């Protein structure tokens, strides 16, 4: 079965504004996010890619664009099932406000029971993303062989949910996983079990610098966070 390279979109204007973007239209990469995307072709240089799949949201399409420009043989595909979680009424709100919502504790500690008002549940989010990867694994293998590698650009919570599935972790543990903007996570699928080869690899250790508010590290960044300053 194929190897999947998961890329989280580059830093967005919503990330730097501290807003939970969700599926809000028009959320683009900021200046740093554009630079992260521009570096992606170099980071993946020498890795043969059989396909490039993207969430339909603008920030993911912008992240993959430099890679597609560098590799014109790659046909871009859009996959609705790896779109951002539908946060419903939470979309577009400041994360500092959402931290005071009673549901946030459920999102943090018992996400398998979390359903966003006017949106979807986190269980449904994981199920659709896992189904999408399984389908694309079969599609890529049929067209390019079991040793093929393909890239998929998606969102923080989607990638965390896919990693949890690959590791056999219950969804209630997925908030312990983190993926910075434009980080690369690699899962090699086999007939019997997946192998996690990379997790949130950016080559940048800036996110390890202690923050002014140490208590902030006790909560997972819903939506993925903005990465290092």
GROMACS elastic network, one bead per residue, 0.5 to 0.9 nm:
[ bonds ]
;  ai    aj funct       b0    kb
    1   137     6  0.65745   500
    1   138     6  0.75259   500
    1   140     6  0.85117   500
    1   141     6  0.60869   500
    1   145     6  0.76580   500
    1   147     6  0.64412   500
    1   148     6  0.75930   500
    1   188     6  0.76798   500
    1   189     6  0.54299   500
    1   190     6  0.50676   500
    1   191     6  0.65771   500
    2   137     6  0.58771   500
    2   138     6  0.82226   500
    2   140     6  0.69746   500
    2   141     6  0.61133   500
    2   144     6  0.89084   500
    2   145     6  0.76722   500
    2   146     6  0.52454   500
    2   147     6  0.55146   500
    2   149     6  0.54904   500
    2   150     6  0.74166   500
    2   187     6  0.87926   500
    2   188     6  0.64178   500
    2   189     6  0.58631   500
    2   190     6  0.75081   500
    3   137     6  0.81827   500
    3   146     6  0.85215   500
    3   147     6  0.72516   500
    3   148     6  0.63724   500
    3   150     6  0.65216   500
    3   151     6  0.86478   500
    3   186     6  0.71326   500
    3   187     6  0.58124   500
    3   189     6  0.58845   500
    3   190     6  0.86618   500
    4   133     6  0.84729   500
    4   137     6  0.80381   500
    4   148     6  0.87786   500
    4   149     6  0.58849   500
    4   150     6  0.53486   500
    4   151     6  0.59202   500
    4   152     6  0.71911   500
    4   185     6  0.82505   500
    4   186     6  0.56880   500
    4   187     6  0.52264   500
    4   188     6  0.61415   500
    4   189     6  0.76216   500
    5   149     6  0.72751   500
    5   150     6  0.60557   500
    5   152     6  0.61280   500
    5   153     6  0.83702   500
    5   184     6  0.66377   500
    5   185     6  0.58964   500
    5   187     6  0.66280   500
    5   188     6  0.86159   500
    5   198     6  0.88765   500
    6   150     6  0.86665   500
    6   151     6  0.59225   500
    6   153     6  0.58690   500
    6   154     6  0.71338   500
    6   159     6  0.70279   500
    6   183     6  0.81603   500
    6   184     6  0.57158   500
    6   186     6  0.59739   500
    6   187     6  0.79061   500
    7    10     6  0.86250   500
    7    60     6  0.88391   500
    7    63     6  0.87009   500
    7    64     6  0.88405   500
    7   151     6  0.72175   500
    7   152     6  0.61139   500
    7   154     6  0.62956   500
    7   155     6  0.80392   500
    7   159     6  0.82243   500
    7   181     6  0.82651   500
    7   182     6  0.57859   500
    7   183     6  0.57367   500
    7   185     6  0.64433   500
    7   186     6  0.86809   500
    7   200     6  0.85461   500
    8    11     6  0.89438   500
    8    60     6  0.76393   500
    8    63     6  0.84841   500
    8   152     6  0.85329   500
    8   153     6  0.56766   500
    8   154     6  0.51826   500
    8   155     6  0.51878   500
    8   156     6  0.60979   500
    8   159     6  0.73137   500
    8   179     6  0.71548   500
    8   180     6  0.71630   500
    8   181     6  0.55134   500
    8   183     6  0.56539   500
    8   184     6  0.68954   500
    8   185     6  0.83523   500
    8   200     6  0.85192   500
    8   224     6  0.88585   500
    9    12     6  0.79022   500
    9    29     6  0.81813   500
    9    33     6  0.78713   500
    9    36     6  0.89109   500
    9    37     6  0.78984   500
    9    59     6  0.60727   500
    9    61     6  0.82791   500
    9    62     6  0.80770   500
    9    63     6  0.55597   500
    9    64     6  0.81353   500
    9   153     6  0.62618   500
    9   154     6  0.61647   500
    9   155     6  0.62963   500
    9   156     6  0.82085   500
    9   180     6  0.88868   500
    9   181     6  0.56976   500
    9   182     6  0.50343   500
    9   183     6  0.79379   500
   10    29     6  0.62466   500
   10    30     6  0.81394   500
   10    32     6  0.77282   500
   10    34     6  0.67502   500
   10    35     6  0.82937   500
   10    36     6  0.58893   500
   10    37     6  0.60636   500
   10    59     6  0.71358   500
   10    60     6  0.75574   500
   10    62     6  0.83853   500
   10    63     6  0.59315   500
   10   180     6  0.84814   500
   10   183     6  0.80555   500
   10   226     6  0.89957   500
   11    14     6  0.82450   500
   11    15     6  0.62070   500
   11    16     6  0.75094   500
   11    28     6  0.86314   500
   11    29     6  0.57269   500
   11    30     6  0.61833   500
   11    31     6  0.82471   500
   11    32     6  0.64370   500
   11    34     6  0.77229   500
   11    36     6  0.77669   500
   11    59     6  0.83615   500
   11   180     6  0.84714   500
   11   181     6  0.51627   500
   11   182     6  0.71117   500
   11   225     6  0.86663   500
   11   226     6  0.60684   500
   11   227     6  0.76372   500
   12    15     6  0.51000   500
   12    16     6  0.66200   500
   12    17     6  0.86824   500
   12    27     6  0.67684   500
   12    28     6  0.55742   500
   12    31     6  0.84175   500
   12    32     6  0.82768   500
   12    33     6  0.60365   500
   12    34     6  0.86596   500
   12    59     6  0.67599   500
   12   181     6  0.83660   500
   12   226     6  0.77498   500
   13    16     6  0.53941   500
   13    17     6  0.61980   500
   13    18     6  0.86993   500
   13    19     6  0.86221   500
   13    27     6  0.63766   500
   13    28     6  0.60232   500
   13    29     6  0.58754   500
   13    30     6  0.50578   500
   13    31     6  0.86791   500
   13    33     6  0.86120   500
   14    18     6  0.60477   500
   14    19     6  0.50169   500
   14    20     6  0.67360   500
   14    21     6  0.58178   500
   14    27     6  0.65680   500
   14    28     6  0.80311   500
   14    29     6  0.85907   500
   14    30     6  0.86430   500
   14    92     6  0.83369   500
   14   226     6  0.86029   500
   15    18     6  0.52498   500
   15    19     6  0.61889   500
   15    20     6  0.75506   500
   15    21     6  0.78766   500
   15    30     6  0.87876   500
   15   223     6  0.87681   500
   15   224     6  0.84189   500
   15   225     6  0.61078   500
   15   227     6  0.85461   500
   16    19     6  0.77332   500
   16    30     6  0.80552   500
   16   225     6  0.86151   500
   16   226     6  0.61313   500
   17    20     6  0.89430   500
   17    94     6  0.79932   500
   18    21     6  0.89509   500
   18    93     6  0.85551   500
   18    94     6  0.57950   500
   18    95     6  0.58620   500
   18    96     6  0.76520   500
   18   225     6  0.80040   500
   18   226     6  0.79508   500
   19    22     6  0.89768   500
   19    91     6  0.80662   500
   19    92     6  0.58516   500
   19    93     6  0.55185   500
   19    95     6  0.56308   500
   19    96     6  0.85307   500
   20    24     6  0.89402   500
   20    87     6  0.83049   500
   20    90     6  0.71888   500
   20    91     6  0.56034   500
   20    92     6  0.53634   500
   20    93     6  0.57445   500
   20    94     6  0.62892   500
   20    95     6  0.61340   500
   20    98     6  0.89095   500
   20   222     6  0.74943   500
   20   223     6  0.63732   500
   20   225     6  0.89609   500
   21    24     6  0.55812   500
   21    25     6  0.85057   500
   21    27     6  0.71840   500
   21    84     6  0.88238   500
   21    87     6  0.85745   500
   21    90     6  0.87230   500
   21    91     6  0.55483   500
   21    92     6  0.51269   500
   21    93     6  0.76731   500
   21   223     6  0.76992   500
   22    25     6  0.87999   500
   22    83     6  0.89578   500
   22    84     6  0.58203   500
   22    85     6  0.62317   500
   22    86     6  0.60033   500
   22    87     6  0.57649   500
   22    88     6  0.79268   500
   22    90     6  0.80834   500
   22    91     6  0.51863   500
   22    92     6  0.70759   500
   22   223     6  0.73407   500
   23    27     6  0.85889   500
   23    57     6  0.71716   500
   23    83     6  0.78320   500
   23    84     6  0.62173   500
   23    85     6  0.74952   500
   23    86     6  0.63955   500
   23    87     6  0.77638   500
   23    88     6  0.86142   500
   23    91     6  0.71325   500
   23    92     6  0.87092   500
   24    27     6  0.67264   500
   24    57     6  0.87234   500
   24    91     6  0.67217   500
   24    92     6  0.66784   500
   25    28     6  0.88451   500
   25    57     6  0.74325   500
   25    58     6  0.75503   500
   26    57     6  0.84038   500
   26    58     6  0.66744   500
   26    59     6  0.83848   500
   27    57     6  0.80948   500
   27    58     6  0.64839   500
   27    59     6  0.62954   500
   28    33     6  0.87185   500
   28    57     6  0.89621   500
   28    58     6  0.60433   500
   28    60     6  0.86555   500
   28    62     6  0.75266   500
   29    32     6  0.75849   500
   29    34     6  0.57084   500
   29    37     6  0.88355   500
   29    58     6  0.83107   500
   29    59     6  0.55671   500
   29    60     6  0.86299   500
   29    62     6  0.70852   500
   29    63     6  0.77257   500
   30    33     6  0.50364   500
   30    34     6  0.61493   500
   30    35     6  0.86911   500
   31    34     6  0.52126   500
   31    35     6  0.64192   500
   31    36     6  0.87606   500
   32    35     6  0.50410   500
   32    36     6  0.61918   500
   32    37     6  0.86479   500
   33    37     6  0.62021   500
   33    38     6  0.85847   500
   33    59     6  0.88823   500
   33    63     6  0.77889   500
   33   181     6  0.76067   500
   33   182     6  0.76432   500
   34    37     6  0.50647   500
   34    38     6  0.61537   500
   34    39     6  0.87435   500
   34    62     6  0.77415   500
   34    63     6  0.71245   500
   35    39     6  0.63436   500
   35    40     6  0.88639   500
   36    39     6  0.52458   500
   36    40     6  0.65568   500
   36    63     6  0.79003   500
   36   181     6  0.82105   500
   36   182     6  0.62670   500
   37    40     6  0.52134   500
   37    41     6  0.79999   500
   37    62     6  0.75310   500
   37    64     6  0.68523   500
   37    65     6  0.77855   500
   37    66     6  0.64956   500
   37    67     6  0.79361   500
   37   182     6  0.69406   500
   38    41     6  0.68898   500
   38    42     6  0.82643   500
   38    63     6  0.78691   500
   38    64     6  0.88914   500
   38    65     6  0.84735   500
   38    66     6  0.55908   500
   38    67     6  0.77276   500
   39    42     6  0.55754   500
   39    43     6  0.64399   500
   39    44     6  0.89764   500
   39    66     6  0.81990   500
   39    67     6  0.87770   500
   40    43     6  0.50389   500
   40    44     6  0.62806   500
   40    45     6  0.85180   500
   40    63     6  0.82432   500
   40    64     6  0.81123   500
   40    66     6  0.73614   500
   40    67     6  0.64626   500
   40   182     6  0.79901   500
   41    44     6  0.52390   500
   41    45     6  0.59293   500
   41    66     6  0.67392   500
   41    68     6  0.84900   500
   41    70     6  0.66858   500
   41    71     6  0.84506   500
   42    46     6  0.86717   500
   42    67     6  0.87007   500
   43    46     6  0.87786   500
   44    47     6  0.55544   500
   44    48     6  0.84981   500
   44    67     6  0.86356   500
   45    48     6  0.82226   500
   47   149     6  0.80143   500
   48   148     6  0.78875   500
   48   149     6  0.66880   500
   48   150     6  0.81172   500
   49    52     6  0.74982   500
   49    74     6  0.77071   500
   49   148     6  0.72047   500
   49   149     6  0.52653   500
   49   151     6  0.69497   500
   50    74     6  0.72661   500
   50   140     6  0.71076   500
   50   143     6  0.86721   500
   50   144     6  0.67519   500
   50   148     6  0.61982   500
   50   149     6  0.58128   500
   50   150     6  0.51711   500
   50   151     6  0.80857   500
   51    74     6  0.60430   500
   51    75     6  0.66537   500
   51    76     6  0.72267   500
   51    77     6  0.78221   500
   51   140     6  0.73719   500
   51   149     6  0.76630   500
   51   151     6  0.63554   500
   51   152     6  0.83374   500
   52    64     6  0.80666   500
   52    68     6  0.80256   500
   52    74     6  0.65367   500
   52    75     6  0.66757   500
   52    76     6  0.52977   500
   52    77     6  0.61594   500
   52    78     6  0.86342   500
   52   150     6  0.60677   500
   52   152     6  0.58792   500
   52   153     6  0.79828   500
   53    64     6  0.87384   500
   53    75     6  0.87300   500
   53    76     6  0.60333   500
   53    78     6  0.56336   500
   53    79     6  0.65746   500
   53   136     6  0.89481   500
   53   150     6  0.79359   500
   53   151     6  0.62130   500
   53   153     6  0.63480   500
   53   154     6  0.87483   500
   54    57     6  0.81203   500
   54    60     6  0.62221   500
   54    61     6  0.62841   500
   54    64     6  0.75293   500
   54    76     6  0.74646   500
   54    77     6  0.61921   500
   54    79     6  0.59648   500
   54    80     6  0.83903   500
   54    82     6  0.75881   500
   54    83     6  0.82751   500
   54   151     6  0.84187   500
   54   152     6  0.55908   500
   54   154     6  0.63456   500
   55    58     6  0.82505   500
   55    59     6  0.87559   500
   55    60     6  0.59690   500
   55    61     6  0.71310   500
   55    77     6  0.87556   500
   55    78     6  0.58515   500
   55    79     6  0.54489   500
   55    80     6  0.60131   500
   55    81     6  0.75870   500
   55    82     6  0.53515   500
   55    84     6  0.76159   500
   55   152     6  0.80026   500
   55   153     6  0.62667   500
   55   154     6  0.54121   500
   55   155     6  0.80406   500
   56    59     6  0.86721   500
   56    60     6  0.70936   500
   56    61     6  0.68314   500
   56    78     6  0.57156   500
   56    79     6  0.65459   500
   56    80     6  0.61238   500
   56    82     6  0.82182   500
   56    83     6  0.63075   500
   56   154     6  0.89033   500
   57    60     6  0.57082   500
   57    61     6  0.65070   500
   57    62     6  0.88511   500
   57    80     6  0.89711   500
   57    83     6  0.67738   500
   57    84     6  0.78842   500
   57   154     6  0.87161   500
   58    61     6  0.51203   500
   58    62     6  0.60441   500
   58    63     6  0.85258   500
   59    62     6  0.51652   500
   59    63     6  0.61986   500
   59    64     6  0.88992   500
   60    64     6  0.64199   500
   60    65     6  0.86802   500
   60   153     6  0.58409   500
   60   154     6  0.62100   500
   60   155     6  0.78792   500
   61    64     6  0.53507   500
   61    65     6  0.61672   500
   61    78     6  0.87992   500
   61   153     6  0.78805   500
   62    65     6  0.51777   500
   62    66     6  0.78122   500
   63    66     6  0.70273   500
   63    67     6  0.80360   500
   63   153     6  0.76262   500
   63   182     6  0.77818   500
   64    67     6  0.53598   500
   64    68     6  0.62244   500
   64    69     6  0.86755   500
   64    76     6  0.87687   500
   64   152     6  0.88622   500
   64   153     6  0.70035   500
   65    68     6  0.50841   500
   65    69     6  0.60756   500
   65    70     6  0.85959   500
   66    70     6  0.61298   500
   66    71     6  0.85680   500
   67    70     6  0.50768   500
   67    71     6  0.61349   500
   67    72     6  0.85737   500
   67    74     6  0.88387   500
   68    72     6  0.57443   500
   68    73     6  0.80133   500
   68    74     6  0.62438   500
   68    75     6  0.77898   500
   68    76     6  0.73900   500
   69    72     6  0.56370   500
   69    74     6  0.88508   500
   70    73     6  0.89224   500
   71    74     6  0.57780   500
   72    75     6  0.74645   500
   78    82     6  0.89130   500
   79    82     6  0.59419   500
   79    83     6  0.72954   500
   79   132     6  0.76537   500
   80    83     6  0.53878   500
   80   132     6  0.87130   500
   81    84     6  0.85349   500
   81   125     6  0.82705   500
   81   128     6  0.55225   500
   81   129     6  0.54869   500
   81   130     6  0.87339   500
   81   131     6  0.80556   500
   81   132     6  0.59698   500
   82    85     6  0.84607   500
   82   125     6  0.84598   500
   82   128     6  0.73795   500
   82   129     6  0.52147   500
   82   130     6  0.87096   500
   82   132     6  0.70038   500
   82   133     6  0.85665   500
   82   152     6  0.87470   500
   82   153     6  0.83515   500
   82   154     6  0.60501   500
   82   155     6  0.77410   500
   82   158     6  0.67097   500
   82   159     6  0.88541   500
   83    86     6  0.83749   500
   83   125     6  0.89732   500
   83   129     6  0.82876   500
   83   154     6  0.65578   500
   83   155     6  0.71705   500
   83   158     6  0.78062   500
   84    87     6  0.84221   500
   84   125     6  0.83065   500
   84   154     6  0.72530   500
   84   155     6  0.57380   500
   84   156     6  0.81308   500
   84   157     6  0.74698   500
   84   158     6  0.67179   500
   84   223     6  0.80960   500
   85    88     6  0.87542   500
   85   119     6  0.82188   500
   85   120     6  0.71908   500
   85   121     6  0.83906   500
   85   122     6  0.74936   500
   85   124     6  0.89896   500
   85   125     6  0.59195   500
   85   126     6  0.89028   500
   85   155     6  0.83463   500
   85   157     6  0.71925   500
   85   158     6  0.71828   500
   85   223     6  0.80720   500
   86    89     6  0.89825   500
   86    90     6  0.88676   500
   86    91     6  0.78203   500
   86   116     6  0.76543   500
   86   118     6  0.83996   500
   86   120     6  0.54720   500
   86   121     6  0.81684   500
   86   122     6  0.89594   500
   86   125     6  0.79815   500
   87    90     6  0.53227   500
   87    91     6  0.53882   500
   87   115     6  0.84177   500
   87   116     6  0.54585   500
   87   117     6  0.74595   500
   87   118     6  0.74991   500
   87   119     6  0.50942   500
   87   120     6  0.66054   500
   87   121     6  0.84958   500
   88    91     6  0.56849   500
   88   116     6  0.59167   500
   88   117     6  0.57097   500
   88   120     6  0.71127   500
   89    92     6  0.81735   500
   89    93     6  0.83374   500
   89   116     6  0.72186   500
   89   117     6  0.57098   500
   89   118     6  0.55793   500
   89   119     6  0.69490   500
   90    93     6  0.57553   500
   90    94     6  0.86686   500
   90    98     6  0.74842   500
   90   116     6  0.72586   500
   90   117     6  0.75032   500
   90   118     6  0.84955   500
   90   119     6  0.84661   500
   91    94     6  0.87768   500
   93    96     6  0.85866   500
   93    97     6  0.71536   500
   93    98     6  0.71902   500
   94    97     6  0.53612   500
   94    98     6  0.64965   500
   94    99     6  0.89267   500
   95    99     6  0.61991   500
   95   221     6  0.86960   500
   95   222     6  0.80560   500
   96    99     6  0.53855   500
   96   100     6  0.74492   500
   97   100     6  0.57956   500
   97   101     6  0.73840   500
   98   101     6  0.52147   500
   98   102     6  0.86924   500
   98   103     6  0.85861   500
   98   104     6  0.68591   500
   99   102     6  0.80767   500
   99   103     6  0.87132   500
   99   104     6  0.59560   500
   99   105     6  0.82393   500
  100   103     6  0.85498   500
  100   104     6  0.72493   500
  100   105     6  0.89935   500
  101   104     6  0.55283   500
  101   105     6  0.79003   500
  102   105     6  0.60214   500
  102   106     6  0.74702   500
  103   106     6  0.51660   500
  103   107     6  0.62692   500
  103   108     6  0.87045   500
  103   114     6  0.72435   500
  103   115     6  0.85183   500
  103   116     6  0.81822   500
  104   108     6  0.61230   500
  104   109     6  0.85782   500
  104   114     6  0.86609   500
  105   108     6  0.50776   500
  105   109     6  0.59824   500
  105   110     6  0.76866   500
  105   111     6  0.88057   500
  106   109     6  0.52411   500
  106   111     6  0.57852   500
  106   112     6  0.85118   500
  106   113     6  0.69806   500
  106   114     6  0.59213   500
  107   110     6  0.58646   500
  107   112     6  0.80111   500
  107   113     6  0.78225   500
  107   114     6  0.55611   500
  107   115     6  0.84348   500
  107   122     6  0.83677   500
  107   172     6  0.87610   500
  107   175     6  0.85066   500
  107   222     6  0.82558   500
  108   111     6  0.61970   500
  108   172     6  0.82450   500
  108   175     6  0.64962   500
  108   219     6  0.67977   500
  108   220     6  0.65971   500
  108   222     6  0.84240   500
  109   112     6  0.89317   500
  109   172     6  0.65340   500
  109   173     6  0.79480   500
  109   175     6  0.79003   500
  110   113     6  0.57639   500
  110   114     6  0.68884   500
  110   171     6  0.81532   500
  110   172     6  0.51269   500
  110   173     6  0.82039   500
  111   115     6  0.82576   500
  111   121     6  0.84875   500
  111   122     6  0.62678   500
  111   123     6  0.77548   500
  111   171     6  0.65995   500
  111   172     6  0.52709   500
  111   173     6  0.82543   500
  111   174     6  0.81855   500
  111   175     6  0.81715   500
  112   115     6  0.84015   500
  112   121     6  0.77529   500
  112   122     6  0.60342   500
  112   123     6  0.54733   500
  112   170     6  0.83496   500
  112   171     6  0.57580   500
  112   172     6  0.56782   500
  113   121     6  0.75705   500
  113   122     6  0.75728   500
  113   123     6  0.76494   500
  113   172     6  0.85499   500
  114   120     6  0.87289   500
  114   121     6  0.57042   500
  114   122     6  0.59857   500
  114   123     6  0.78775   500
  115   118     6  0.86686   500
  115   119     6  0.71096   500
  115   120     6  0.56237   500
  115   122     6  0.62728   500
  115   123     6  0.82866   500
  115   124     6  0.89835   500
  116   120     6  0.56229   500
  116   121     6  0.60410   500
  116   122     6  0.81568   500
  117   120     6  0.76242   500
  117   121     6  0.89680   500
  120   123     6  0.83534   500
  120   124     6  0.65831   500
  120   125     6  0.70542   500
  121   124     6  0.52484   500
  121   125     6  0.63997   500
  121   126     6  0.88782   500
  122   126     6  0.62528   500
  122   127     6  0.85713   500
  122   161     6  0.88370   500
  122   171     6  0.83328   500
  123   126     6  0.53047   500
  123   127     6  0.61708   500
  123   128     6  0.87692   500
  123   171     6  0.75143   500
  124   127     6  0.50578   500
  124   128     6  0.62018   500
  124   129     6  0.85722   500
  125   128     6  0.55850   500
  125   129     6  0.63366   500
  125   130     6  0.87120   500
  125   157     6  0.86954   500
  125   158     6  0.72104   500
  125   161     6  0.81205   500
  126   129     6  0.52250   500
  126   130     6  0.60569   500
  126   131     6  0.85091   500
  126   157     6  0.87043   500
  126   158     6  0.67428   500
  126   161     6  0.54947   500
  126   162     6  0.69443   500
  126   165     6  0.83033   500
  126   171     6  0.81116   500
  127   130     6  0.52660   500
  127   131     6  0.61200   500
  127   132     6  0.86092   500
  127   161     6  0.88426   500
  128   131     6  0.50778   500
  128   132     6  0.61382   500
  128   133     6  0.87651   500
  129   132     6  0.50365   500
  129   133     6  0.63448   500
  129   134     6  0.87013   500
  129   158     6  0.66917   500
  129   159     6  0.86440   500
  129   161     6  0.79382   500
  129   162     6  0.69937   500
  130   133     6  0.51960   500
  130   134     6  0.62097   500
  130   135     6  0.86159   500
  130   161     6  0.81634   500
  130   162     6  0.62171   500
  130   165     6  0.75138   500
  131   134     6  0.51488   500
  131   135     6  0.61683   500
  131   136     6  0.86157   500
  132   135     6  0.51573   500
  132   136     6  0.61363   500
  132   137     6  0.85262   500
  133   136     6  0.50374   500
  133   137     6  0.59307   500
  133   138     6  0.85885   500
  133   162     6  0.84708   500
  134   137     6  0.51097   500
  134   138     6  0.64138   500
  134   139     6  0.86894   500
  135   138     6  0.52847   500
  135   139     6  0.61953   500
  135   140     6  0.86806   500
  136   140     6  0.58968   500
  136   141     6  0.82753   500
  137   140     6  0.53222   500
  137   141     6  0.60282   500
  137   142     6  0.84986   500
  137   146     6  0.88314   500
  137   150     6  0.88343   500
  137   189     6  0.81286   500
  138   141     6  0.51957   500
  138   142     6  0.60441   500
  138   143     6  0.86434   500
  138   146     6  0.89641   500
  139   142     6  0.52627   500
  139   143     6  0.63495   500
  139   144     6  0.85412   500
  140   143     6  0.52265   500
  140   144     6  0.57117   500
  140   145     6  0.71299   500
  140   146     6  0.79874   500
  140   148     6  0.70737   500
  140   149     6  0.81992   500
  140   150     6  0.76793   500
  141   144     6  0.52303   500
  141   147     6  0.76079   500
  141   148     6  0.66477   500
  142   145     6  0.59523   500
  142   146     6  0.77844   500
  144   147     6  0.77635   500
  144   148     6  0.58914   500
  144   149     6  0.88586   500
  145   148     6  0.57398   500
  146   149     6  0.86943   500
  146   190     6  0.86651   500
  149   188     6  0.86836   500
  153   182     6  0.88451   500
  154   157     6  0.88295   500
  154   158     6  0.67189   500
  154   159     6  0.68407   500
  155   158     6  0.53263   500
  155   159     6  0.60865   500
  155   160     6  0.86068   500
  155   179     6  0.89126   500
  155   181     6  0.86539   500
  155   223     6  0.72656   500
  155   224     6  0.72793   500
  156   159     6  0.52737   500
  156   160     6  0.61728   500
  156   161     6  0.86073   500
  156   178     6  0.75898   500
  156   179     6  0.59890   500
  156   180     6  0.75245   500
  156   181     6  0.78619   500
  156   221     6  0.89227   500
  156   222     6  0.81424   500
  156   223     6  0.55807   500
  156   225     6  0.78879   500
  157   160     6  0.50574   500
  157   161     6  0.60722   500
  157   162     6  0.86122   500
  157   174     6  0.85837   500
  157   175     6  0.84939   500
  157   178     6  0.86791   500
  157   179     6  0.85657   500
  157   222     6  0.71393   500
  157   223     6  0.55964   500
  157   224     6  0.61663   500
  158   161     6  0.51251   500
  158   162     6  0.62536   500
  158   163     6  0.87004   500
  158   223     6  0.87563   500
  159   162     6  0.50674   500
  159   163     6  0.61745   500
  159   164     6  0.85937   500
  159   178     6  0.87929   500
  159   179     6  0.74896   500
  159   185     6  0.80105   500
  160   163     6  0.51134   500
  160   164     6  0.61829   500
  160   165     6  0.86781   500
  160   174     6  0.60479   500
  160   175     6  0.74717   500
  160   176     6  0.86771   500
  160   177     6  0.58652   500
  160   178     6  0.66764   500
  160   179     6  0.71766   500
  160   224     6  0.88576   500
  161   164     6  0.50896   500
  161   165     6  0.63030   500
  161   166     6  0.87185   500
  161   171     6  0.69119   500
  161   174     6  0.61296   500
  161   175     6  0.87126   500
  161   177     6  0.87040   500
  162   165     6  0.50780   500
  162   166     6  0.62029   500
  162   167     6  0.86777   500
  163   167     6  0.61640   500
  163   168     6  0.85076   500
  163   169     6  0.83468   500
  163   174     6  0.79834   500
  163   177     6  0.79714   500
  163   185     6  0.84002   500
  163   187     6  0.78935   500
  163   196     6  0.75833   500
  163   199     6  0.83526   500
  164   167     6  0.51847   500
  164   168     6  0.60439   500
  164   170     6  0.68062   500
  164   171     6  0.65904   500
  164   173     6  0.75130   500
  164   174     6  0.56668   500
  164   177     6  0.79613   500
  165   168     6  0.50764   500
  165   169     6  0.59835   500
  165   170     6  0.75330   500
  165   171     6  0.78137   500
  165   174     6  0.89433   500
  166   169     6  0.76699   500
  166   187     6  0.75373   500
  166   189     6  0.84698   500
  166   193     6  0.78111   500
  166   194     6  0.56091   500
  166   195     6  0.71085   500
  166   196     6  0.71788   500
  167   170     6  0.89899   500
  167   193     6  0.89450   500
  167   194     6  0.74338   500
  167   195     6  0.76924   500
  167   196     6  0.74159   500
  169   172     6  0.79866   500
  169   173     6  0.63891   500
  169   174     6  0.72376   500
  170   173     6  0.56654   500
  170   174     6  0.71540   500
  171   174     6  0.51937   500
  171   175     6  0.81525   500
  172   175     6  0.72222   500
  173   176     6  0.58630   500
  173   177     6  0.79555   500
  174   177     6  0.55849   500
  174   178     6  0.86473   500
  175   178     6  0.73678   500
  175   219     6  0.83280   500
  175   220     6  0.56757   500
  175   221     6  0.82867   500
  175   222     6  0.85639   500
  176   220     6  0.71801   500
  177   199     6  0.86945   500
  177   200     6  0.88917   500
  177   220     6  0.83659   500
  178   199     6  0.81508   500
  178   200     6  0.67153   500
  178   220     6  0.78848   500
  178   221     6  0.82923   500
  178   224     6  0.71979   500
  178   225     6  0.89862   500
  179   182     6  0.83022   500
  179   183     6  0.61250   500
  179   184     6  0.80202   500
  179   185     6  0.79221   500
  179   199     6  0.71960   500
  179   201     6  0.79256   500
  179   224     6  0.66134   500
  179   225     6  0.84706   500
  179   227     6  0.83626   500
  180   183     6  0.53088   500
  180   184     6  0.86583   500
  180   200     6  0.61105   500
  180   201     6  0.81182   500
  180   202     6  0.74954   500
  180   207     6  0.84957   500
  180   224     6  0.67813   500
  180   225     6  0.69899   500
  180   226     6  0.69274   500
  180   227     6  0.50066   500
  180   228     6  0.79905   500
  181   184     6  0.89217   500
  181   200     6  0.85926   500
  181   202     6  0.83268   500
  181   224     6  0.76584   500
  181   225     6  0.76725   500
  181   226     6  0.64881   500
  181   227     6  0.59946   500
  182   200     6  0.84173   500
  182   201     6  0.86142   500
  182   202     6  0.70389   500
  183   199     6  0.79811   500
  183   201     6  0.50509   500
  183   203     6  0.85278   500
  184   198     6  0.70019   500
  184   199     6  0.66116   500
  184   200     6  0.52407   500
  184   202     6  0.65180   500
  185   196     6  0.78948   500
  185   197     6  0.74531   500
  185   200     6  0.51942   500
  185   201     6  0.63724   500
  186   195     6  0.84590   500
  186   196     6  0.60833   500
  186   197     6  0.52507   500
  186   199     6  0.65974   500
  186   200     6  0.86804   500
  187   194     6  0.65106   500
  187   195     6  0.55934   500
  187   197     6  0.57450   500
  187   198     6  0.71995   500
  187   199     6  0.87285   500
  188   193     6  0.87186   500
  188   194     6  0.55489   500
  188   195     6  0.50806   500
  188   196     6  0.64625   500
  188   197     6  0.69415   500
  189   192     6  0.81853   500
  189   193     6  0.63655   500
  189   195     6  0.63442   500
  189   196     6  0.87419   500
  190   193     6  0.53478   500
  190   194     6  0.56463   500
  190   195     6  0.79312   500
  191   194     6  0.81079   500
  196   199     6  0.72086   500
  198   201     6  0.63463   500
  201   204     6  0.79615   500
  202   205     6  0.79676   500
  204   207     6  0.73898   500
  204   208     6  0.89977   500
  204   228     6  0.83326   500
  205   208     6  0.56363   500
  205   209     6  0.76993   500
  205   228     6  0.81455   500
  206   209     6  0.56996   500
  206   227     6  0.83822   500
  206   228     6  0.52971   500
  206   229     6  0.74120   500
  207   210     6  0.79954   500
  207   211     6  0.88839   500
  207   227     6  0.62216   500
  207   229     6  0.74546   500
  208   211     6  0.86211   500
  208   228     6  0.79515   500
  209   228     6  0.82057   500
  210   213     6  0.83773   500
  210   214     6  0.72170   500
  211   214     6  0.57955   500
  211   215     6  0.89631   500
  211   216     6  0.81074   500
  211   217     6  0.82766   500
  212   215     6  0.89635   500
  212   216     6  0.88941   500
  213   216     6  0.56923   500
  213   217     6  0.78974   500
  214   217     6  0.57811   500
  214   218     6  0.78179   500
  215   218     6  0.55496   500
  215   219     6  0.78880   500
  216   219     6  0.59382   500
  216   220     6  0.84379   500
  217   220     6  0.72118   500
  217   221     6  0.87780   500
  219   222     6  0.86154   500
  220   223     6  0.89664   500
  220   224     6  0.79458   500
  220   225     6  0.85006   500
  221   224     6  0.51378   500
  221   225     6  0.50602   500
  221   226     6  0.86748   500
  222   225     6  0.68392   500
  224   227     6  0.82184   500
  226   229     6  0.78013   500
